[in-house]
Amino acid sequence: MLKKKVLKELRKGLEERLDQLLDQLKSLEEELKYLDQSRPPELSEEAQEEAAANSLVALTKQERRELTDIQNALGKLDKDTYGKCERCSREITEPRLKALPMVRYCISCQKKIEEGRD
C-alpha cells in the first residue's frame, strides 16, 4: 500500500501536468481556430498551413489521450483505487507509479498486453 505522502506527491504531479495540458490544448485550439479563419493563402503557403494544422490536430489527440489518462488516475486517487492494476488487481510498484503516474497496469500485465497475450 502506498504511503499518504507518496500519494500526495503523485496527485500534485498529476494535477500540475493536467494544468499544463489544459493550457497547451487551449493554445493549440486557438492556433487551429486562427488557421481556419485566416485569409486564403498562396498554394505553397496553403500546403504549409495544412501540414501545420494536421500536426496540431495530431498533437491535440495525443494530449487529449494523456489528459484522459490523468483524469482517470485522479479519479482513482479519489476512490482509493489508485495503484492497483486494472487487469489483475495487484499493487503497481511505487517506482513504476513515480515514473508513470497514470499507468494502468502492473509491469507483468503490461508485458502480456504488449506481447498480445491478453
GIJO-V845509 format. One record per pair of residues at least 4 apart in sequence whose C-alpha atoms are under 7 Angstrom apart, sorted by the first residue. I is the first residue (numbers start at 1). GAP is how many residues later the second one is. D is the distance in whole Angstrom. If there is no record, write none. Layout:
i=<I I>
gap=<GAP GAP>
d=<D D>
//
This chain:
i=<2 2 3 4 5 6 7 8 9 10 10 10 11 11 12 13 14 14 15 16 17 18 18 18 19 20 21 21 21 22 23 24 25 25 26 27 28 28 29 30 31 32 32 33 34 41 41 42 43 44 45 46 47 48 49 50 51 52 53 54 55 56 57 58 59 60 61 62 63 64 65 66 67 68 69 69 70 70 71 72 73 73 73 74 75 76 76 76 77 77 83 83 84 84 84 84 85 85 85 85 85 85 85 86 86 87 87 92 92 92 92 93 94 95 96 97 97 105 105 106 107 108 109 110 111 112 112 112 113 113>
gap=<4 5 4 4 4 4 4 4 4 4 88 91 4 63 4 4 4 56 4 4 4 4 49 52 4 4 4 42 46 4 4 4 4 35 4 4 4 28 4 4 4 4 21 4 4 4 5 4 4 4 4 4 4 4 4 4 4 4 4 4 4 4 4 4 4 4 4 4 4 4 4 4 4 4 4 33 4 32 4 4 4 9 29 4 4 4 5 6 4 5 8 9 5 6 7 8 4 5 6 7 19 20 21 18 19 18 22 4 5 13 14 4 4 4 4 4 6 4 5 4 4 4 4 4 4 4 5 6 4 5>
d=<6 7 6 6 6 6 6 6 6 6 7 6 6 7 6 6 6 6 6 6 6 6 6 7 6 6 6 7 7 6 6 6 6 6 6 6 6 6 6 6 6 6 6 6 6 6 6 6 6 6 6 6 6 6 6 6 6 6 6 6 6 6 6 6 6 6 6 6 6 6 6 6 6 6 6 6 6 6 6 6 6 7 5 6 6 6 5 5 6 5 6 5 5 5 5 6 5 5 6 6 6 4 5 6 6 7 7 7 7 7 5 6 6 6 6 4 7 6 6 6 6 6 6 6 6 6 5 6 6 6>
//
